[in-house]
């Protein structure tokens, strides 16, 4: 009885060890970046085309900059954002960018609970001609 156990234990251990080695061989290797999915490449190309269109249009670039500035100012005190946007409102000549800034100002005033100032910005947007 001891003799079969003597051979059986190393045999089971060897089979288990080989199975572990074999399991590693069956794992799917990582896909190199050069062989990305075709839809990812298509999405990237569309993104580059969209950025190129925005870069060609000064108003679109300015509005994109306003939105990005708002993202960068999100963690700061709303008064900092208001000060920045008020300065930029008078520095910019683009009406489209001024409108985008007014929307951000209204949002910042709303965060502070200053609805009268928020309404002034919104009213300027609504009554502006052109």
Secondary structure in CASP SS format (residue, H / E / C, confidence):
PFRMAT SS
TARGET T0000
AUTHOR 0000-0000-0000
METHOD secondary structure of the structure
MODEL  1
X C 1.00
X H 1.00
X H 1.00
X H 1.00
X H 1.00
X H 1.00
X H 1.00
X H 1.00
X H 1.00
X H 1.00
X H 1.00
X H 1.00
X H 1.00
X H 1.00
X H 1.00
X H 1.00
X H 1.00
X H 1.00
X H 1.00
X H 1.00
X H 1.00
X H 1.00
X H 1.00
X H 1.00
X H 1.00
X H 1.00
X C 1.00
X C 1.00
X C 1.00
X C 1.00
X C 1.00
X C 1.00
X H 1.00
X H 1.00
X H 1.00
X C 1.00
X C 1.00
X H 1.00
X H 1.00
X H 1.00
X H 1.00
X H 1.00
X H 1.00
X H 1.00
X H 1.00
X H 1.00
X H 1.00
X H 1.00
X H 1.00
X H 1.00
X H 1.00
X H 1.00
X H 1.00
X H 1.00
X H 1.00
X H 1.00
X C 1.00
X H 1.00
X H 1.00
X H 1.00
X H 1.00
X H 1.00
X H 1.00
X H 1.00
X H 1.00
X H 1.00
X H 1.00
X H 1.00
X H 1.00
X H 1.00
X H 1.00
X H 1.00
X H 1.00
X C 1.00
X C 1.00
X C 1.00
X C 1.00
X H 1.00
X H 1.00
X H 1.00
X H 1.00
X H 1.00
X H 1.00
X H 1.00
X H 1.00
X H 1.00
X H 1.00
X H 1.00
X H 1.00
X H 1.00
X H 1.00
X C 1.00
X C 1.00
X C 1.00
X H 1.00
X H 1.00
X H 1.00
X H 1.00
X H 1.00
X H 1.00
X H 1.00
X H 1.00
X H 1.00
X H 1.00
X H 1.00
X H 1.00
X H 1.00
X H 1.00
X H 1.00
X H 1.00
X H 1.00
X H 1.00
X C 1.00
X C 1.00
X H 1.00
X H 1.00
X H 1.00
X H 1.00
X H 1.00
X H 1.00
X H 1.00
X H 1.00
X H 1.00
X H 1.00
X H 1.00
X H 1.00
X H 1.00
X C 1.00
X C 1.00
X C 1.00
END
